[in-house]
């Protein structure tokens, strides 16, 4: 069966996605949005404390818990409200009685008999508060979420009401009989920490300011979903337990091997190198804020960095502001490397020991510097602001496991990623399919991250350069490559550079994924890209785009597009697994019309358990990365 049009669409889509990795830095990409699916009356977001209408009811304004004011005129699009009507004082309407303890009442006008109230639930009364109807209760819970914080009635209509609370903004046009969320497009995701980045069939997970954890699942298009918060809970319990034992308020903790790093609310640091049996004396940083986060070298826990928050109000203005410190001896002493950072709270930090790169998240944005992390400082660090992020506090930063991509969590706006800026000084080869370091195979597509390559060789073999710009180049490993390793010699404007040898395997399959972990899968018949909104169906055929499946038969020249008709077949034995159960592979070929792409077609069996499933390939026993596919009947 020939599906040339489908193949072309699939490959064009992946090439478009891959081009995002090759743009000039810093080129940030937004991962997900700011909406959360909490199974309420509509998509939720972070806390909103106040809501009010303009005098004529044509505009609505809200104030978030972080103090930002946004306005809307179409009740769909939110904009920062520099021209907002002054926020009115919160005044309760007159009511004969209130429906619950602590509830507050609101009305369009004080003399109106139609009164609304809010507390745990939202209520309406048509007799001035003598009796109340619960507008949001469903099976003892509220469809607007608990902890409503404000409510406004339109000056134009008693039936139009907006309620705000811990889960954002909700509106009713029929007096509370039905509700819809106004949270899509409202930049109010209260992200506080990057917990994990996309890997396998898992997406990026973040902690919110209230301690909840949410995940942007691979293939998701609408909202973040609640995720397991055991990691955050256990860390909080450990921090509280150690703080109680040591008589201190611990605000940060990191456990790496036998080392435990702790920081207090008044800027003191203490380290245990034996799992907490003994502790060093506290190292005090006078006049500093709370210790907020640590980065510890996983290969040498004696090397660590810490960041500190806002200085206390009573701190001496003559004392230098300290926001980033470093130790190379397990906390025996700490060096101040704040230097030219602005005097603003620092919340997160990440580093790459090999290149000496350090990234810090502050209330004034994200910053970057280079330093020798393993020896005494020889020169003061100089921090550079990373441009291109939204104008809000950066809550956290994190590098992926190969230090190729930098991720940032921005208060309100959510999560962003880009090519790590230090890669422009320290290029590295990674798979073009997922931007991670893998073994290569004959025919693999490889990205040279951080360099514009003009020509490349591996010994006597010429390596085709398929695309190149100032931040990334793509090359194809020759089908003729043999041996256990491959040393790449790259020629560019600054001369020749040798990269560290790549492991070479007969097959090293990698399924193409987007930055958020979404795999490149298509329905074979319709050509539709599959994701959470467009799942695969039982008994259907899906196409998987991958690289690294090795040699093909008949042999095919490196750097030449595969033929449109009768493309070469993968020489190895290809298997596919769905939730660790084998599925039939109906086709495994070079993708017609393109270079270095392999097309694998499988048949989805009749499925009993629907929903997300884990999918991966193996070629002659070499397994690919795991990805997530959504399946429905």
C-alpha positions, -999 to +999 in steps of 0.1 A: +000+000+000+015+033-011+008+065+010+032+090-005+011+120+004+009+109+040+047+104+041+053+139+027+030+155+052+046+137+081+081+146+071+073+182+064+057+185+098+088+171+116+112+193+096+091+223+106+093+213+142+130+206+140+137+240+126+127+255+160+159+240+173+180+258+147+171+294+152+194+322+165+196+324+203+179+332+225+148+319+208+125+307+235+096+284+228+065+283+251+057+249+263+021+244+271+000+274+283-013+287+317-045+267+320-050+237+344-076+210+340-090+204+375-123+190+364-142+222+373-168+242+353-140+252+329-103+252+327-086+267+358-055+287+364-038+303+395-054+323+423-073+355+415-080+377+445-103+405+431-127+411+402-146+442+392-165+457+362-163+491+346-192+514+354-210+505+322-203+468+324-184+467+291-150+458+307-139+434+333-107+436+354-091+411+378-061+412+401-041+380+406-027+368+438+008+379+426-006+415+422-009+417+384-040+434+369-055+422+337-085+434+317-108+421+290-135+436+268-145+405+248-143+381+279-119+359+260-087+379+256-068+392+286-043+421+285-022+438+312-044+466+324-024+498+327-056+518+322-078+499+345-106+516+364-094+521+399-100+490+420-131+496+441-132+489+478-147+454+485-181+462+500-206+435+511-242+439+500-270+440+526-285+405+533-309+393+559-286+364+566-256+347+550-256+311+537-224+300+554-200+312+580-176+338+566-195+343+534-196+377+518-225+392+497-225+412+465-253+428+445-256+449+414-270+478+435-274+480+473-312+481+471-315+450+448-334+420+461-311+398+440-280+391+461-251+368+455-228+354+482-195+335+481-173+315+504-167+278+499-195+279+474-213+305+453-250+314+462-279+334+449-309+349+467-339+365+452-354+377+484-326+398+499-309+369+517-339+353+534-333+321+514-303+310+493-297+287+463-263+270+461-250+277+426-218+257+425-223+225+447-218+191+430-214+160+452-202+181+482-176+199+461-177+232+442-175+233+404-157+266+408-132+251+432-129+259+469-118+292+484-137+317+464-122+351+470-144+377+452-175+381+431-188+408+409-223+414+394-225+432+360-239+468+364-260+460+333-276+427+343-283+409+375-279+376+356-243+382+346-219+374+375-181+366+377-165+347+406-128+344+413-108+323+437-079+298+440-087+284+406-090+316+386-120+333+370-155+319+362-185+336+346-222+330+344-247+347+321-278+330+336-276+339+372-254+310+382-273+282+366-242+275+344-206+286+345-177+288+321-140+295+328-124+327+316-089+313+322-077+304+288-052+330+277-049+345+312-011+344+321-016+333+357+001+299+361+017+301+396+047+279+387+074+278+414+097+250+404+107+228+375+106+192+388+114+171+357+117+176+320+102+155+292+116+120+291+102+089+275+064+091+277+064+117+304+061+154+299+074+184+318+063+185+355+062+217+376+053+225+412+029+253+418+030+278+446+003+259+466+023+227+465+003+210+438+021+194+409+010+195+373+023+179+340+021+190+304+016+156+289+032+147+256+006+154+228-015+176+251-030+208+235-054+222+261-041+223+296-018+211+324-031+181+343-026+173+380+002+149+386+017+129+415+032+153+441+049+127+463+083+141+455+073+176+467+055+162+498+084+141+508+109+169+504+086+192+525+083+166+553+121+160+553+128+197+554+103+202+583+117+172+602+154+183+599+144+219+608+127+207+639+157+186+649+181+214+643+159+242+657+158+262+625+133+271+598+147+253+567+136+269+534+158+247+510+171+212+510+190+190+485+200+154+490+227+140+466+242+107+476+253+110+513+254+148+511+225+168+525+225+206+519+202+227+540+194+265+540+174+286+564+151+315+563+178+339+575+205+329+550+225+302+569+238+271+552+248+237+567+259+205+551+260+168+562+283+145+543+271+113+560+234+112+554+225+135+584+245+117+612+267+148+617+265+184+605+289+212+598+283+244+618+261+269+601+278+292+576+261+326+579+256+351+551+249+383+569+221+405+557+209+380+532+174+366+525+162+330+527+181+302+510+158+292+482+174+265+461+206+244+456+223+229+427+247+200+436+271+183+412+258+148+409+293+134+402+310+154+430+286+165+457+313+186+473+307+211+446+274+231+450+257+264+443+229+281+463+207+310+457+191+334+482+159+355+481+152+391+489+173+408+515+154+417+547+142+452+551+165+459+580+196+448+561+223+474+560+223+493+527+260+494+528+264+456+529+267+440+495+237+420+483+244+383+482+222+361+460+244+334+446+271+315+465+294+285+457+312+258+476+339+234+463+346+216+496+311+204+507+301+236+526+333+242+544+332+278+531+310+295+505+322+321+479+299+350+468+296+350+430+267+375+429+290+402+414+269+422+388+236+404+393+208+429+401+197+431+437+166+409+433+155+377+449+170+346+432+148+315+432+164+288+411+198+277+398+212+251+374+247+244+361+268+223+337+301+213+354+318+203+322+315+237+305+314+258+337+280+273+328+257+286+355+221+298+350+201+316+377+164+325+380+156+359+396+128+384+400+145+404+373+147+375+348+172+347+339+210+353+339+240+333+327+277+332+335+308+310+330+330+299+360+353+271+370+331+253+393+358+230+407+386+254+418+391+287+436+379+317+416+405+335+396+382+362+382+348+377+392+319+361+374+301+384+350+264+377+345+245+383+313+207+387+311+189+362+288+166+382+266+134+371+250+114+359+281+081+375+292+085+405+316+079+386+348+098+369+376+117+338+366+109+312+392+133+284+381+158+272+355+169+237+346+192+221+320+183+188+304+204+157+312+228+165+284+229+202+290+217+210+255+184+227+263+177+253+289+143+255+305+128+284+324+096+287+346+081+322+344+057+333+370+022+335+355+033+327+320+045+291+324+074+272+309+098+281+281+128+263+266+157+272+243+190+259+231+214+264+261+235+295+253+267+279+265+265+254+236+277+282+213+310+279+231+310+242+236+293+224+207+281+188+210+266+161+188+231+149+197+203+130+179+183+151+156+152+132+167+151+142+204+181+165+210+196+140+234+230+123+233+226+087+219+248+062+201+247+068+163+241+043+136+248+042+099+223+066+083+215+085+115+206+121+115+228+140+140+225+176+152+257+195+160+244+217+187+260+252+189+280+253+156+276+262+120+293+234+101+306+240+066+321+205+060+325+173+081+345+141+080+349+109+100+383+096+091+382+089+054+344+093+052+329+125+040+298+134+061+270+153+043+260+186+059+222+188+053+215+222+070+235+247+090+231+280+108+249+298+136+234+277+164+229+242+149+239+220+120+224+187+108+246+159+093+240+124+083+262+095+094+273+076+063+257+042+057+293+030+052+304+038+087+319+009+106+335+003+140+326+011+176+330+048+177+329+077+152+351+108+156+336+139+139+359+165+124+340+197+117+351+226+096+336+261+101+344+298+100+368+294+130+387+264+116+385+227+124+370+213+156+370+177+168+340+165+188+342+138+214+339+103+198+303+091+193+294+055+201+285+037+169+260+008+168+245-011+139+212+003+149+203+031+174+167+039+168+152+072+181+116+083+175+112+120+166+097+140+194+088+177+198+102+198+227+073+189+250+079+152+243+051+148+217+060+121+192+057+125+155+030+100+147+004+101+120-028+082+111-017+063+080-050+067+062-060+103+069-025+119+074-037+136+106-010+141+133-019+121+164-020+136+198-043+138+229-070+156+209-067+133+179-060+098+192-053+067+173-081+041+168-081+004+174-074-015+142-060+015+125-025+019+110-002+046+123+031+059+110+062+066+132+090+088+121+124+079+135+161+079+127+190+056+135+175+023+122+208+015+104+216+000+070+189-006+044+185-030+015+192-024-012+221-001-002+214+036-005+238+065-009+243+088+021+230+123+016+205+113-011+168+115-007+150+081-007+130+073-038+093+080-039+085+045-051+098+013-036+120+030-009+148+008+006+137-014+035+154-015+069+179-043+069+175-051+106+145-068+122+121-041+135+097-047+163+072-024+179+058-025+214+026-010+228+025-011+266+052-037+264+030-059+241+043-066+206+023-051+177+025-059+140+050-039+120+036-036+084+063-014+069+099-002+078+115+018+051+134+050+044+109+078+042+103+085+005+117+118-007+138+127+023+172+121+038+179+102+070+143+097+080+128+062+085+091+054+083+077+026+104+041+017+100+023-004+126-012-018+131-030-009+164-047-040+177-081-041+193-075-024+226-093-032+259-077-004+279-081+030+262-061+061+269-024+069+269+000+040+261+037+036+259+051+030+224+087+021+214+107+003+187+136-020+187+159-030+159+179-062+163+174-058+201+184-021+203+155-002+219+144+033+210+131+061+233+097+056+248+069+078+236+032+083+245+004+075+221-033+081+229-058+054+218-096+052+216-120+026+203 
